[in-house]
Amino acid sequence: MVFFGRKSLENAVREYVEHYHAERNHQGLGNELIEPVDDPDSVAGRIECRERLGGMLKFYHRRAA
């Protein structure tokens, strides 16, 4: 990434922090999911992707059915 001034750098850091705290995959001890899904086949909804920082950070989520 190339930053053009302090404001550009601050915006990139803010986007990364928001992604880190709200969107990234979170795992518990032993690399297990914090909220495991009992039956993956029963989960309905389309999978969507949200990008930050020009596609460098991606967050996949299932849209509510």
PDB file of N, CA, C, O and CB in Angstrom:
ATOM      1  N   MET A   1       0.840  -1.175   0.000  1.00  0.00           N
ATOM      2  CA  MET A   1       0.000   0.000   0.000  1.00  0.00           C
ATOM      3  C   MET A   1       0.886   1.238   0.000  1.00  0.00           C
ATOM      4  O   MET A   1       1.978   1.250   0.567  1.00  0.00           O
ATOM      5  CB  MET A   1      -0.956  -0.002   1.212  1.00  0.00           C
ATOM      6  N   VAL A   2       0.393   2.247  -0.635  1.00  0.00           N
ATOM      7  CA  VAL A   2       1.079   3.534  -0.667  1.00  0.00           C
ATOM      8  C   VAL A   2       0.170   4.543   0.017  1.00  0.00           C
ATOM      9  O   VAL A   2      -1.012   4.655  -0.310  1.00  0.00           O
ATOM     10  CB  VAL A   2       1.428   3.975  -2.141  1.00  0.00           C
ATOM     11  N   PHE A   3       0.728   5.270   0.961  1.00  0.00           N
ATOM     12  CA  PHE A   3      -0.044   6.268   1.700  1.00  0.00           C
ATOM     13  C   PHE A   3       0.401   7.653   1.273  1.00  0.00           C
ATOM     14  O   PHE A   3       1.595   7.930   1.153  1.00  0.00           O
ATOM     15  CB  PHE A   3       0.122   6.087   3.233  1.00  0.00           C
ATOM     16  N   PHE A   4      -0.571   8.515   1.047  1.00  0.00           N
ATOM     17  CA  PHE A   4      -0.293   9.885   0.645  1.00  0.00           C
ATOM     18  C   PHE A   4      -0.660  10.813   1.788  1.00  0.00           C
ATOM     19  O   PHE A   4      -1.675  11.509   1.737  1.00  0.00           O
ATOM     20  CB  PHE A   4      -1.067  10.260  -0.645  1.00  0.00           C
ATOM     21  N   GLY A   5       0.156  10.818   2.797  1.00  0.00           N
ATOM     22  CA  GLY A   5      -0.067  11.692   3.936  1.00  0.00           C
ATOM     23  C   GLY A   5      -0.619  10.963   5.140  1.00  0.00           C
ATOM     24  O   GLY A   5      -0.970   9.784   5.089  1.00  0.00           O
ATOM     25  N   ARG A   6      -0.679  11.708   6.217  1.00  0.00           N
ATOM     26  CA  ARG A   6      -1.105  11.156   7.501  1.00  0.00           C
ATOM     27  C   ARG A   6      -2.567  10.705   7.486  1.00  0.00           C
ATOM     28  O   ARG A   6      -2.902   9.662   8.047  1.00  0.00           O
ATOM     29  CB  ARG A   6      -0.899  12.186   8.597  1.00  0.00           C
ATOM     30  N   LYS A   7      -3.428  11.482   6.849  1.00  0.00           N
ATOM     31  CA  LYS A   7      -4.853  11.141   6.817  1.00  0.00           C
ATOM     32  C   LYS A   7      -5.083   9.812   6.096  1.00  0.00           C
ATOM     33  O   LYS A   7      -5.911   9.008   6.525  1.00  0.00           O
ATOM     34  CB  LYS A   7      -5.657  12.260   6.131  1.00  0.00           C
ATOM     35  N   SER A   8      -4.365   9.581   5.020  1.00  0.00           N
ATOM     36  CA  SER A   8      -4.464   8.324   4.284  1.00  0.00           C
ATOM     37  C   SER A   8      -4.047   7.146   5.161  1.00  0.00           C
ATOM     38  O   SER A   8      -4.705   6.105   5.158  1.00  0.00           O
ATOM     39  CB  SER A   8      -3.599   8.375   3.019  1.00  0.00           C
ATOM     40  N   LEU A   9      -2.966   7.304   5.905  1.00  0.00           N
ATOM     41  CA  LEU A   9      -2.500   6.261   6.820  1.00  0.00           C
ATOM     42  C   LEU A   9      -3.514   6.025   7.933  1.00  0.00           C
ATOM     43  O   LEU A   9      -3.809   4.877   8.266  1.00  0.00           O
ATOM     44  CB  LEU A   9      -1.137   6.638   7.419  1.00  0.00           C
ATOM     45  N   GLU A  10      -4.049   7.093   8.511  1.00  0.00           N
ATOM     46  CA  GLU A  10      -5.041   6.957   9.586  1.00  0.00           C
ATOM     47  C   GLU A  10      -6.298   6.242   9.098  1.00  0.00           C
ATOM     48  O   GLU A  10      -6.862   5.427   9.829  1.00  0.00           O
ATOM     49  CB  GLU A  10      -5.412   8.336  10.146  1.00  0.00           C
ATOM     50  N   ASN A  11      -6.744   6.529   7.881  1.00  0.00           N
ATOM     51  CA  ASN A  11      -7.914   5.843   7.325  1.00  0.00           C
ATOM     52  C   ASN A  11      -7.651   4.349   7.161  1.00  0.00           C
ATOM     53  O   ASN A  11      -8.518   3.530   7.464  1.00  0.00           O
ATOM     54  CB  ASN A  11      -8.303   6.458   5.974  1.00  0.00           C
ATOM     55  N   ALA A  12      -6.461   3.990   6.684  1.00  0.00           N
ATOM     56  CA  ALA A  12      -6.117   2.577   6.513  1.00  0.00           C
ATOM     57  C   ALA A  12      -6.059   1.868   7.858  1.00  0.00           C
ATOM     58  O   ALA A  12      -6.545   0.744   7.982  1.00  0.00           O
ATOM     59  CB  ALA A  12      -4.775   2.434   5.783  1.00  0.00           C
ATOM     60  N   VAL A  13      -5.480   2.499   8.856  1.00  0.00           N
ATOM     61  CA  VAL A  13      -5.401   1.894  10.187  1.00  0.00           C
ATOM     62  C   VAL A  13      -6.797   1.733  10.770  1.00  0.00           C
ATOM     63  O   VAL A  13      -7.092   0.701  11.372  1.00  0.00           O
ATOM     64  CB  VAL A  13      -4.521   2.747  11.127  1.00  0.00           C
ATOM     65  N   ARG A  14      -7.658   2.723  10.607  1.00  0.00           N
ATOM     66  CA  ARG A  14      -9.026   2.647  11.117  1.00  0.00           C
ATOM     67  C   ARG A  14      -9.785   1.490  10.456  1.00  0.00           C
ATOM     68  O   ARG A  14     -10.485   0.742  11.138  1.00  0.00           O
ATOM     69  CB  ARG A  14      -9.766   3.983  10.876  1.00  0.00           C
ATOM     70  N   GLU A  15      -9.653   1.340   9.142  1.00  0.00           N
ATOM     71  CA  GLU A  15     -10.309   0.235   8.441  1.00  0.00           C
ATOM     72  C   GLU A  15      -9.807  -1.113   8.959  1.00  0.00           C
ATOM     73  O   GLU A  15     -10.599  -2.032   9.166  1.00  0.00           O
ATOM     74  CB  GLU A  15     -10.071   0.344   6.925  1.00  0.00           C
ATOM     75  N   TYR A  16      -8.498  -1.232   9.167  1.00  0.00           N
ATOM     76  CA  TYR A  16      -7.942  -2.491   9.660  1.00  0.00           C
ATOM     77  C   TYR A  16      -8.441  -2.801  11.064  1.00  0.00           C
ATOM     78  O   TYR A  16      -8.797  -3.944  11.353  1.00  0.00           O
ATOM     79  CB  TYR A  16      -6.414  -2.441   9.646  1.00  0.00           C
ATOM     80  N   VAL A  17      -8.470  -1.807  11.937  1.00  0.00           N
ATOM     81  CA  VAL A  17      -8.917  -2.021  13.318  1.00  0.00           C
ATOM     82  C   VAL A  17     -10.387  -2.442  13.335  1.00  0.00           C
ATOM     83  O   VAL A  17     -10.757  -3.343  14.088  1.00  0.00           O
ATOM     84  CB  VAL A  17      -8.712  -0.737  14.166  1.00  0.00           C
ATOM     85  N   GLU A  18     -11.229  -1.807  12.521  1.00  0.00           N
ATOM     86  CA  GLU A  18     -12.639  -2.196  12.452  1.00  0.00           C
ATOM     87  C   GLU A  18     -12.775  -3.642  11.981  1.00  0.00           C
ATOM     88  O   GLU A  18     -13.575  -4.403  12.525  1.00  0.00           O
ATOM     89  CB  GLU A  18     -13.415  -1.254  11.511  1.00  0.00           C
ATOM     90  N   HIS A  19     -11.997  -4.015  10.975  1.00  0.00           N
ATOM     91  CA  HIS A  19     -12.025  -5.391  10.479  1.00  0.00           C
ATOM     92  C   HIS A  19     -11.546  -6.357  11.559  1.00  0.00           C
ATOM     93  O   HIS A  19     -12.169  -7.395  11.781  1.00  0.00           O
ATOM     94  CB  HIS A  19     -11.156  -5.530   9.213  1.00  0.00           C
ATOM     95  N   TYR A  20     -10.466  -6.030  12.219  1.00  0.00           N
ATOM     96  CA  TYR A  20      -9.875  -6.911  13.232  1.00  0.00           C
ATOM     97  C   TYR A  20     -10.839  -7.168  14.382  1.00  0.00           C
ATOM     98  O   TYR A  20     -10.967  -8.301  14.845  1.00  0.00           O
ATOM     99  CB  TYR A  20      -8.579  -6.309  13.770  1.00  0.00           C
ATOM    100  N   HIS A  21     -11.513  -6.130  14.841  1.00  0.00           N
ATOM    101  CA  HIS A  21     -12.380  -6.270  16.013  1.00  0.00           C
ATOM    102  C   HIS A  21     -13.783  -6.776  15.688  1.00  0.00           C
ATOM    103  O   HIS A  21     -14.426  -7.374  16.550  1.00  0.00           O
ATOM    104  CB  HIS A  21     -12.486  -4.953  16.712  1.00  0.00           C
ATOM    105  N   ALA A  22     -14.272  -6.554  14.479  1.00  0.00           N
ATOM    106  CA  ALA A  22     -15.670  -6.889  14.200  1.00  0.00           C
ATOM    107  C   ALA A  22     -15.871  -7.986  13.162  1.00  0.00           C
ATOM    108  O   ALA A  22     -16.867  -8.706  13.226  1.00  0.00           O
ATOM    109  CB  ALA A  22     -16.380  -5.672  13.749  1.00  0.00           C
ATOM    110  N   GLU A  23     -14.960  -8.133  12.212  1.00  0.00           N
ATOM    111  CA  GLU A  23     -15.252  -8.995  11.074  1.00  0.00           C
ATOM    112  C   GLU A  23     -14.367 -10.231  10.945  1.00  0.00           C
ATOM    113  O   GLU A  23     -14.798 -11.226  10.363  1.00  0.00           O
ATOM    114  CB  GLU A  23     -15.141  -8.207   9.843  1.00  0.00           C
ATOM    115  N   ARG A  24     -13.188 -10.200  11.452  1.00  0.00           N
ATOM    116  CA  ARG A  24     -12.290 -11.341  11.227  1.00  0.00           C
ATOM    117  C   ARG A  24     -12.818 -12.574  11.948  1.00  0.00           C
ATOM    118  O   ARG A  24     -13.624 -12.479  12.874  1.00  0.00           O
ATOM    119  CB  ARG A  24     -10.854 -11.014  11.706  1.00  0.00           C
ATOM    120  N   ASN A  25     -12.347 -13.724  11.504  1.00  0.00           N
ATOM    121  CA  ASN A  25     -12.749 -14.974  12.145  1.00  0.00           C
ATOM    122  C   ASN A  25     -12.152 -15.040  13.539  1.00  0.00           C
ATOM    123  O   ASN A  25     -10.959 -14.799  13.724  1.00  0.00           O
ATOM    124  CB  ASN A  25     -12.309 -16.197  11.306  1.00  0.00           C
ATOM    125  N   HIS A  26     -12.980 -15.364  14.514  1.00  0.00           N
ATOM    126  CA  HIS A  26     -12.520 -15.509  15.887  1.00  0.00           C
ATOM    127  C   HIS A  26     -12.553 -16.981  16.255  1.00  0.00           C
ATOM    128  O   HIS A  26     -13.534 -17.674  15.984  1.00  0.00           O
ATOM    129  CB  HIS A  26     -13.387 -14.671  16.865  1.00  0.00           C
ATOM    130  N   GLN A  27     -11.484 -17.453  16.871  1.00  0.00           N
ATOM    131  CA  GLN A  27     -11.418 -18.840  17.297  1.00  0.00           C
ATOM    132  C   GLN A  27     -11.020 -18.899  18.754  1.00  0.00           C
ATOM    133  O   GLN A  27     -10.309 -18.030  19.257  1.00  0.00           O
ATOM    134  CB  GLN A  27     -10.434 -19.638  16.433  1.00  0.00           C
ATOM    135  N   GLY A  28     -11.487 -19.932  19.422  1.00  0.00           N
ATOM    136  CA  GLY A  28     -11.190 -20.121  20.832  1.00  0.00           C
ATOM    137  C   GLY A  28      -9.971 -21.003  21.023  1.00  0.00           C
ATOM    138  O   GLY A  28      -9.165 -21.172  20.109  1.00  0.00           O
ATOM    139  N   LEU A  29      -9.844 -21.556  22.202  1.00  0.00           N
ATOM    140  CA  LEU A  29      -8.730 -22.434  22.526  1.00  0.00           C
ATOM    141  C   LEU A  29      -8.766 -23.682  21.655  1.00  0.00           C
ATOM    142  O   LEU A  29      -9.837 -24.173  21.298  1.00  0.00           O
ATOM    143  CB  LEU A  29      -8.760 -22.816  24.008  1.00  0.00           C
ATOM    144  N   GLY A  30      -7.606 -24.182  21.323  1.00  0.00           N
ATOM    145  CA  GLY A  30      -7.535 -25.384  20.506  1.00  0.00           C
ATOM    146  C   GLY A  30      -7.991 -25.164  19.076  1.00  0.00           C
ATOM    147  O   GLY A  30      -8.324 -26.121  18.378  1.00  0.00           O
ATOM    148  N   ASN A  31      -8.009 -23.911  18.630  1.00  0.00           N
ATOM    149  CA  ASN A  31      -8.408 -23.557  17.264  1.00  0.00           C
ATOM    150  C   ASN A  31      -9.850 -23.963  16.949  1.00  0.00           C
ATOM    151  O   ASN A  31     -10.193 -24.169  15.785  1.00  0.00           O
ATOM    152  CB  ASN A  31      -7.466 -24.213  16.267  1.00  0.00           C
ATOM    153  N   GLU A  32     -10.689 -24.077  17.971  1.00  0.00           N
ATOM    154  CA  GLU A  32     -12.100 -24.419  17.802  1.00  0.00           C
ATOM    155  C   GLU A  32     -12.923 -23.140  17.643  1.00  0.00           C
ATOM    156  O   GLU A  32     -12.599 -22.111  18.235  1.00  0.00           O
ATOM    157  CB  GLU A  32     -12.615 -25.256  19.008  1.00  0.00           C
ATOM    158  N   LEU A  33     -13.982 -23.209  16.846  1.00  0.00           N
ATOM    159  CA  LEU A  33     -14.868 -22.060  16.693  1.00  0.00           C
ATOM    160  C   LEU A  33     -15.542 -21.732  18.018  1.00  0.00           C
ATOM    161  O   LEU A  33     -15.908 -22.634  18.772  1.00  0.00           O
ATOM    162  CB  LEU A  33     -15.924 -22.329  15.608  1.00  0.00           C
ATOM    163  N   ILE A  34     -15.704 -20.461  18.298  1.00  0.00           N
ATOM    164  CA  ILE A  34     -16.327 -20.037  19.546  1.00  0.00           C
ATOM    165  C   ILE A  34     -17.796 -20.447  19.573  1.00  0.00           C
ATOM    166  O   ILE A  34     -18.292 -20.909  20.601  1.00  0.00           O
ATOM    167  CB  ILE A  34     -16.191 -18.516  19.729  1.00  0.00           C
ATOM    168  N   GLU A  35     -18.490 -20.283  18.461  1.00  0.00           N
ATOM    169  CA  GLU A  35     -19.903 -20.664  18.359  1.00  0.00           C
ATOM    170  C   GLU A  35     -20.045 -21.699  17.246  1.00  0.00           C
ATOM    171  O   GLU A  35     -20.363 -21.338  16.113  1.00  0.00           O
ATOM    172  CB  GLU A  35     -20.814 -19.411  18.082  1.00  0.00           C
ATOM    173  N   PRO A  36     -19.817 -22.971  17.544  1.00  0.00           N
ATOM    174  CA  PRO A  36     -19.889 -23.987  16.486  1.00  0.00           C
ATOM    175  C   PRO A  36     -21.312 -24.154  15.954  1.00  0.00           C
ATOM    176  O   PRO A  36     -22.288 -23.928  16.670  1.00  0.00           O
ATOM    177  CB  PRO A  36     -19.373 -25.328  17.007  1.00  0.00           C
ATOM    178  N   VAL A  37     -21.408 -24.548  14.701  1.00  0.00           N
ATOM    179  CA  VAL A  37     -22.699 -24.799  14.055  1.00  0.00           C
ATOM    180  C   VAL A  37     -23.016 -26.280  14.213  1.00  0.00           C
ATOM    181  O   VAL A  37     -22.214 -27.130  13.826  1.00  0.00           O
ATOM    182  CB  VAL A  37     -22.680 -24.379  12.534  1.00  0.00           C
ATOM    183  N   ASP A  38     -24.184 -26.595  14.781  1.00  0.00           N
ATOM    184  CA  ASP A  38     -24.562 -27.992  15.009  1.00  0.00           C
ATOM    185  C   ASP A  38     -24.784 -28.745  13.702  1.00  0.00           C
ATOM    186  O   ASP A  38     -24.277 -29.853  13.531  1.00  0.00           O
ATOM    187  CB  ASP A  38     -25.820 -28.061  15.859  1.00  0.00           C
ATOM    188  N   ASP A  39     -25.536 -28.153  12.785  1.00  0.00           N
ATOM    189  CA  ASP A  39     -25.851 -28.802  11.515  1.00  0.00           C
ATOM    190  C   ASP A  39     -25.575 -27.824  10.377  1.00  0.00           C
ATOM    191  O   ASP A  39     -26.423 -26.987  10.068  1.00  0.00           O
ATOM    192  CB  ASP A  39     -27.335 -29.286  11.484  1.00  0.00           C
ATOM    193  N   PRO A  40     -24.398 -27.914   9.746  1.00  0.00           N
ATOM    194  CA  PRO A  40     -24.050 -26.954   8.688  1.00  0.00           C
ATOM    195  C   PRO A  40     -25.024 -26.957   7.513  1.00  0.00           C
ATOM    196  O   PRO A  40     -25.175 -25.938   6.838  1.00  0.00           O
ATOM    197  CB  PRO A  40     -22.665 -27.245   8.179  1.00  0.00           C
ATOM    198  N   ASP A  41     -25.691 -28.092   7.254  1.00  0.00           N
ATOM    199  CA  ASP A  41     -26.630 -28.156   6.131  1.00  0.00           C
ATOM    200  C   ASP A  41     -27.906 -27.368   6.388  1.00  0.00           C
ATOM    201  O   ASP A  41     -28.617 -27.016   5.447  1.00  0.00           O
ATOM    202  CB  ASP A  41     -26.979 -29.594   5.832  1.00  0.00           C
ATOM    203  N   SER A  42     -28.204 -27.087   7.657  1.00  0.00           N
ATOM    204  CA  SER A  42     -29.436 -26.367   7.982  1.00  0.00           C
ATOM    205  C   SER A  42     -29.283 -24.852   7.875  1.00  0.00           C
ATOM    206  O   SER A  42     -30.269 -24.122   7.976  1.00  0.00           O
ATOM    207  CB  SER A  42     -29.885 -26.729   9.377  1.00  0.00           C
ATOM    208  N   VAL A  43     -28.079 -24.384   7.676  1.00  0.00           N
ATOM    209  CA  VAL A  43     -27.837 -22.943   7.582  1.00  0.00           C
ATOM    210  C   VAL A  43     -28.242 -22.474   6.191  1.00  0.00           C
ATOM    211  O   VAL A  43     -27.742 -22.979   5.186  1.00  0.00           O
ATOM    212  CB  VAL A  43     -26.338 -22.595   7.874  1.00  0.00           C
ATOM    213  N   ALA A  44     -29.149 -21.508   6.139  1.00  0.00           N
ATOM    214  CA  ALA A  44     -29.640 -21.005   4.856  1.00  0.00           C
ATOM    215  C   ALA A  44     -29.190 -19.566   4.665  1.00  0.00           C
ATOM    216  O   ALA A  44     -28.888 -18.864   5.630  1.00  0.00           O
ATOM    217  CB  ALA A  44     -31.182 -21.106   4.775  1.00  0.00           C
ATOM    218  N   GLY A  45     -29.151 -19.149   3.445  1.00  0.00           N
ATOM    219  CA  GLY A  45     -28.781 -17.771   3.133  1.00  0.00           C
ATOM    220  C   GLY A  45     -27.611 -17.735   2.174  1.00  0.00           C
ATOM    221  O   GLY A  45     -26.797 -18.657   2.123  1.00  0.00           O
ATOM    222  N   ARG A  46     -27.543 -16.677   1.431  1.00  0.00           N
ATOM    223  CA  ARG A  46     -26.490 -16.500   0.438  1.00  0.00           C
ATOM    224  C   ARG A  46     -25.221 -15.980   1.101  1.00  0.00           C
ATOM    225  O   ARG A  46     -25.286 -15.120   1.978  1.00  0.00           O
ATOM    226  CB  ARG A  46     -26.947 -15.539  -0.671  1.00  0.00           C
ATOM    227  N   ILE A  47     -24.073 -16.496   0.687  1.00  0.00           N
ATOM    228  CA  ILE A  47     -22.799 -16.028   1.230  1.00  0.00           C
ATOM    229  C   ILE A  47     -22.386 -14.782   0.457  1.00  0.00           C
ATOM    230  O   ILE A  47     -22.384 -14.771  -0.774  1.00  0.00           O
ATOM    231  CB  ILE A  47     -21.694 -17.140   1.144  1.00  0.00           C
ATOM    232  N   GLU A  48     -22.037 -13.736   1.195  1.00  0.00           N
ATOM    233  CA  GLU A  48     -21.617 -12.476   0.595  1.00  0.00           C
ATOM    234  C   GLU A  48     -20.226 -12.112   1.087  1.00  0.00           C
ATOM    235  O   GLU A  48     -19.787 -12.569   2.143  1.00  0.00           O
ATOM    236  CB  GLU A  48     -22.619 -11.349   0.920  1.00  0.00           C
ATOM    237  N   CYS A  49     -19.546 -11.294   0.316  1.00  0.00           N
ATOM    238  CA  CYS A  49     -18.187 -10.875   0.653  1.00  0.00           C
ATOM    239  C   CYS A  49     -18.148  -9.357   0.796  1.00  0.00           C
ATOM    240  O   CYS A  49     -18.694  -8.629  -0.033  1.00  0.00           O
ATOM    241  CB  CYS A  49     -17.173 -11.354  -0.425  1.00  0.00           C
ATOM    242  N   ARG A  50     -17.503  -8.897   1.846  1.00  0.00           N
ATOM    243  CA  ARG A  50     -17.278  -7.461   2.032  1.00  0.00           C
ATOM    244  C   ARG A  50     -15.773  -7.238   2.010  1.00  0.00           C
ATOM    245  O   ARG A  50     -15.024  -7.971   2.656  1.00  0.00           O
ATOM    246  CB  ARG A  50     -17.921  -6.932   3.380  1.00  0.00           C
ATOM    247  N   GLU A  51     -15.336  -6.243   1.277  1.00  0.00           N
ATOM    248  CA  GLU A  51     -13.909  -5.957   1.155  1.00  0.00           C
ATOM    249  C   GLU A  51     -13.572  -4.630   1.807  1.00  0.00           C
ATOM    250  O   GLU A  51     -14.364  -3.688   1.805  1.00  0.00           O
ATOM    251  CB  GLU A  51     -13.485  -5.948  -0.313  1.00  0.00           C
ATOM    252  N   ARG A  52     -12.381  -4.585   2.358  1.00  0.00           N
ATOM    253  CA  ARG A  52     -11.825  -3.348   2.915  1.00  0.00           C
ATOM    254  C   ARG A  52     -10.423  -3.169   2.352  1.00  0.00           C
ATOM    255  O   ARG A  52      -9.791  -4.134   1.921  1.00  0.00           O
ATOM    256  CB  ARG A  52     -11.804  -3.379   4.488  1.00  0.00           C
ATOM    257  N   LEU A  53      -9.953  -1.963   2.356  1.00  0.00           N
ATOM    258  CA  LEU A  53      -8.614  -1.614   1.893  1.00  0.00           C
ATOM    259  C   LEU A  53      -8.357  -2.141   0.482  1.00  0.00           C
ATOM    260  O   LEU A  53      -7.336  -2.775   0.216  1.00  0.00           O
ATOM    261  CB  LEU A  53      -7.564  -2.162   2.857  1.00  0.00           C
ATOM    262  N   GLY A  54      -9.288  -1.870  -0.400  1.00  0.00           N
ATOM    263  CA  GLY A  54      -9.109  -2.236  -1.799  1.00  0.00           C
ATOM    264  C   GLY A  54      -9.048  -3.729  -2.052  1.00  0.00           C
ATOM    265  O   GLY A  54      -8.433  -4.163  -3.026  1.00  0.00           O
ATOM    266  N   GLY A  55      -9.667  -4.520  -1.201  1.00  0.00           N
ATOM    267  CA  GLY A  55      -9.695  -5.961  -1.378  1.00  0.00           C
ATOM    268  C   GLY A  55      -8.625  -6.709  -0.607  1.00  0.00           C
ATOM    269  O   GLY A  55      -8.573  -7.938  -0.667  1.00  0.00           O
ATOM    270  N   MET A  56      -7.768  -6.000   0.118  1.00  0.00           N
ATOM    271  CA  MET A  56      -6.725  -6.674   0.901  1.00  0.00           C
ATOM    272  C   MET A  56      -7.315  -7.426   2.085  1.00  0.00           C
ATOM    273  O   MET A  56      -6.785  -8.460   2.491  1.00  0.00           O
ATOM    274  CB  MET A  56      -5.691  -5.660   1.395  1.00  0.00           C
ATOM    275  N   LEU A  57      -8.404  -6.918   2.639  1.00  0.00           N
ATOM    276  CA  LEU A  57      -9.097  -7.585   3.742  1.00  0.00           C
ATOM    277  C   LEU A  57     -10.469  -7.994   3.238  1.00  0.00           C
ATOM    278  O   LEU A  57     -11.198  -7.182   2.669  1.00  0.00           O
ATOM    279  CB  LEU A  57      -9.207  -6.657   5.009  1.00  0.00           C
ATOM    280  N   LYS A  58     -10.814  -9.251   3.448  1.00  0.00           N
ATOM    281  CA  LYS A  58     -12.118  -9.740   3.002  1.00  0.00           C
ATOM    282  C   LYS A  58     -12.842 -10.383   4.170  1.00  0.00           C
ATOM    283  O   LYS A  58     -12.238 -11.042   5.015  1.00  0.00           O
ATOM    284  CB  LYS A  58     -11.968 -10.747   1.835  1.00  0.00           C
ATOM    285  N   PHE A  59     -14.150 -10.175   4.197  1.00  0.00           N
ATOM    286  CA  PHE A  59     -15.003 -10.730   5.240  1.00  0.00           C
ATOM    287  C   PHE A  59     -16.185 -11.407   4.561  1.00  0.00           C
ATOM    288  O   PHE A  59     -16.959 -10.762   3.855  1.00  0.00           O
ATOM    289  CB  PHE A  59     -15.480  -9.622   6.245  1.00  0.00           C
ATOM    290  N   TYR A  60     -16.315 -12.694   4.778  1.00  0.00           N
ATOM    291  CA  TYR A  60     -17.421 -13.462   4.209  1.00  0.00           C
ATOM    292  C   TYR A  60     -18.472 -13.679   5.279  1.00  0.00           C
ATOM    293  O   TYR A  60     -18.148 -14.040   6.411  1.00  0.00           O
ATOM    294  CB  TYR A  60     -16.930 -14.818   3.637  1.00  0.00           C
ATOM    295  N   HIS A  61     -19.719 -13.463   4.929  1.00  0.00           N
ATOM    296  CA  HIS A  61     -20.801 -13.674   5.883  1.00  0.00           C
ATOM    297  C   HIS A  61     -22.013 -14.214   5.142  1.00  0.00           C
ATOM    298  O   HIS A  61     -22.152 -14.042   3.932  1.00  0.00           O
ATOM    299  CB  HIS A  61     -21.153 -12.360   6.634  1.00  0.00           C
ATOM    300  N   ARG A  62     -22.875 -14.863   5.888  1.00  0.00           N
ATOM    301  CA  ARG A  62     -24.087 -15.428   5.303  1.00  0.00           C
ATOM    302  C   ARG A  62     -25.233 -14.457   5.533  1.00  0.00           C
ATOM    303  O   ARG A  62     -25.526 -14.082   6.668  1.00  0.00           O
ATOM    304  CB  ARG A  62     -24.412 -16.827   5.910  1.00  0.00           C
ATOM    305  N   ARG A  63     -25.871 -14.058   4.455  1.00  0.00           N
ATOM    306  CA  ARG A  63     -27.002 -13.141   4.535  1.00  0.00           C
ATOM    307  C   ARG A  63     -28.186 -13.851   5.190  1.00  0.00           C
ATOM    308  O   ARG A  63     -28.431 -15.029   4.933  1.00  0.00           O
ATOM    309  CB  ARG A  63     -27.388 -12.613   3.127  1.00  0.00           C
ATOM    310  N   ALA A  64     -28.906 -13.138   6.023  1.00  0.00           N
ATOM    311  CA  ALA A  64     -30.061 -13.725   6.704  1.00  0.00           C
ATOM    312  C   ALA A  64     -31.089 -14.208   5.688  1.00  0.00           C
ATOM    313  O   ALA A  64     -31.361 -13.546   4.687  1.00  0.00           O
ATOM    314  CB  ALA A  64     -30.701 -12.706   7.667  1.00  0.00           C
ATOM    315  N   ALA A  65     -31.647 -15.366   5.970  1.00  0.00           N
ATOM    316  CA  ALA A  65     -32.627 -15.960   5.040  1.00  0.00           C
ATOM    317  C   ALA A  65     -33.961 -15.262   5.128  1.00  0.00           C
ATOM    318  O   ALA A  65     -34.899 -15.630   4.419  1.00  0.00           O
ATOM    319  CB  ALA A  65     -32.810 -17.449   5.325  1.00  0.00           C
TER     320      ALA A  65
END
